[in-house]
Amino acid sequence: MTTLYYLFAFAIGCVVPLQAAINNQLKLQIGGSTLLAALLSFAVGTLALLLIAALTGQRWSGLAGLAQVSGWQLSGGLMGALFVFGTTLLAPRIGVAAMLSLIIAGQILLSLLFDRYGWLGLAVREVSPARLVGALLVVVGVLLVNYGDRLGK
């Protein structure tokens, strides 16, 4: 089962550049508004999740606990909106590879801190020297993706 989780994570990573390119095309089709393209993307995603929740028999009664939810616990939706808006804005401006290399670097670096300290109730995991070297290699990769063509000139 763990292998399937890893493959699913990889597949999600493969979808991100596709999503950015599709949302950029949507933006062009609707008059050039990055914000409206992100809104439409989120609306379609929301409808898809509603349909999947209905088809899989989710217990809607669980939403009764929404009254006790803290505002910060809903901020994930804002972060998701920022991600979709940001990738739609940045992909045509800096290129998909540059954009994603920087996104991945940010994800790796912050993820190591989440692992080390177990922030927000996540399990604490060791940040070994090998994992730090891996993060450093990601940073080197970001530099090469963004500035590698300038080497040797």
Buried (B, 14 or more C-beta within 10 A) or exposed (E): EEEEEEEEEEEEEEEBBEBBBBBBEBBEEEEEBBEBBBBBBBEEEEEEEEEEEEEEEEEEEEEEEEEEEEEEEEEEEEEEBEBBBBBBBBBBEEEBEBBBBBBBBEEBEEBBEBBEEEEEEEEEBEBEEEBEEEBEEBEEBBEEBBEEEEEEE
